[in-house]
Amino acid sequence: MSTQTTQAFRTERRILRRPEVEAKTGFKRAHIYNLMKAGKFPKALRLGVRAVGWDAAEIDQWIEERLNDRT
């Protein structure tokens, strides 16, 4: 991935709902919440009484860090 693409990927500031987070990470709900509880995944943002979302930039950064750890 080019630096320009990586920067554009990082600067996207929007809220992702759980299905999008699952699609991006490849993890299901239970695993995402277990990682959050262990402090190993970005915390969800409360959007309403029964709605949460994640900052897209935080998720992208988390994914990039995991990819960098593998190299």
Short mmCIF file of the C-alpha atoms (twelve columns), coordinates in Angstrom:
data_MODEL
# 
_entry.id   MODEL 
# 
loop_
_atom_site.group_PDB 
_atom_site.id 
_atom_site.type_symbol 
_atom_site.label_atom_id 
_atom_site.label_alt_id 
_atom_site.label_comp_id 
_atom_site.label_asym_id 
_atom_site.label_seq_id 
_atom_site.Cartn_x 
_atom_site.Cartn_y 
_atom_site.Cartn_z 
_atom_site.pdbx_PDB_model_num 
ATOM 1  C CA . MET A 1  0.000   0.000   0.000  1 
ATOM 2  C CA . SER A 2  1.438   3.395   -0.925 1 
ATOM 3  C CA . THR A 3  2.111   6.118   1.632  1 
ATOM 4  C CA . GLN A 4  -0.539  8.329   0.048  1 
ATOM 5  C CA . THR A 5  -3.128  5.557   0.266  1 
ATOM 6  C CA . THR A 6  -2.110  4.820   3.853  1 
ATOM 7  C CA . GLN A 7  -2.519  8.479   4.843  1 
ATOM 8  C CA . ALA A 8  -5.942  8.696   3.203  1 
ATOM 9  C CA . PHE A 9  -6.854  5.444   4.968  1 
ATOM 10 C CA . ARG A 10 -5.866  6.941   8.337  1 
ATOM 11 C CA . THR A 11 -7.568  10.329  7.978  1 
ATOM 12 C CA . GLU A 12 -11.052 8.979   7.354  1 
ATOM 13 C CA . ARG A 13 -13.054 10.130  10.390 1 
ATOM 14 C CA . ARG A 14 -16.374 8.380   10.612 1 
ATOM 15 C CA . ILE A 15 -18.170 6.012   12.910 1 
ATOM 16 C CA . LEU A 16 -18.234 2.327   12.021 1 
ATOM 17 C CA . ARG A 17 -21.032 0.121   13.230 1 
ATOM 18 C CA . ARG A 18 -20.352 -3.435  14.391 1 
ATOM 19 C CA . PRO A 19 -20.961 -5.212  11.046 1 
ATOM 20 C CA . GLU A 20 -18.374 -2.946  9.386  1 
ATOM 21 C CA . VAL A 21 -15.878 -3.529  12.202 1 
ATOM 22 C CA . GLU A 22 -16.427 -7.277  11.902 1 
ATOM 23 C CA . ALA A 23 -15.859 -7.091  8.133  1 
ATOM 24 C CA . LYS A 24 -12.671 -5.027  8.498  1 
ATOM 25 C CA . THR A 25 -11.129 -7.129  11.268 1 
ATOM 26 C CA . GLY A 26 -12.469 -10.573 10.409 1 
ATOM 27 C CA . PHE A 27 -13.562 -10.980 14.031 1 
ATOM 28 C CA . LYS A 28 -17.058 -11.675 15.324 1 
ATOM 29 C CA . ARG A 29 -18.862 -9.720  18.044 1 
ATOM 30 C CA . ALA A 30 -17.843 -11.856 21.011 1 
ATOM 31 C CA . HIS A 31 -14.145 -11.759 20.122 1 
ATOM 32 C CA . ILE A 32 -14.216 -7.984  19.556 1 
ATOM 33 C CA . TYR A 33 -15.814 -7.433  22.972 1 
ATOM 34 C CA . ASN A 34 -13.349 -9.818  24.641 1 
ATOM 35 C CA . LEU A 35 -10.441 -7.883  23.096 1 
ATOM 36 C CA . MET A 36 -11.995 -4.581  24.244 1 
ATOM 37 C CA . LYS A 37 -12.368 -5.933  27.778 1 
ATOM 38 C CA . ALA A 38 -8.694  -6.969  27.758 1 
ATOM 39 C CA . GLY A 39 -7.668  -3.507  26.524 1 
ATOM 40 C CA . LYS A 40 -6.425  -4.905  23.207 1 
ATOM 41 C CA . PHE A 41 -8.987  -3.293  20.894 1 
ATOM 42 C CA . PRO A 42 -10.324 0.268   20.546 1 
ATOM 43 C CA . LYS A 43 -13.241 1.031   22.833 1 
ATOM 44 C CA . ALA A 44 -16.691 1.436   21.342 1 
ATOM 45 C CA . LEU A 45 -18.326 4.851   21.450 1 
ATOM 46 C CA . ARG A 46 -21.830 5.067   22.905 1 
ATOM 47 C CA . LEU A 47 -24.147 6.441   20.197 1 
ATOM 48 C CA . GLY A 48 -27.435 5.911   21.962 1 
ATOM 49 C CA . VAL A 49 -29.200 3.706   24.467 1 
ATOM 50 C CA . ARG A 50 -28.668 0.548   22.397 1 
ATOM 51 C CA . ALA A 51 -26.184 1.704   19.776 1 
ATOM 52 C CA . VAL A 52 -22.393 1.776   19.692 1 
ATOM 53 C CA . GLY A 53 -19.823 2.481   17.026 1 
ATOM 54 C CA . TRP A 54 -16.077 2.708   16.592 1 
ATOM 55 C CA . ASP A 55 -13.927 5.527   15.264 1 
ATOM 56 C CA . ALA A 56 -12.820 4.382   11.800 1 
ATOM 57 C CA . ALA A 57 -9.391  5.981   12.260 1 
ATOM 58 C CA . GLU A 58 -8.810  4.048   15.500 1 
ATOM 59 C CA . ILE A 59 -9.809  0.771   13.846 1 
ATOM 60 C CA . ASP A 60 -7.566  1.465   10.853 1 
ATOM 61 C CA . GLN A 61 -4.657  2.301   13.157 1 
ATOM 62 C CA . TRP A 62 -5.250  -0.877  15.187 1 
ATOM 63 C CA . ILE A 63 -5.223  -2.974  11.998 1 
ATOM 64 C CA . GLU A 64 -2.060  -1.268  10.751 1 
ATOM 65 C CA . GLU A 65 -0.295  -1.847  14.096 1 
ATOM 66 C CA . ARG A 66 -1.152  -5.544  13.973 1 
ATOM 67 C CA . LEU A 67 0.160   -5.788  10.416 1 
ATOM 68 C CA . ASN A 68 3.386   -4.014  11.412 1 
ATOM 69 C CA . ASP A 69 3.841   -6.369  14.390 1 
ATOM 70 C CA . ARG A 70 3.842   -9.331  11.994 1 
ATOM 71 C CA . THR A 71 6.798   -8.018  9.984  1 
# 
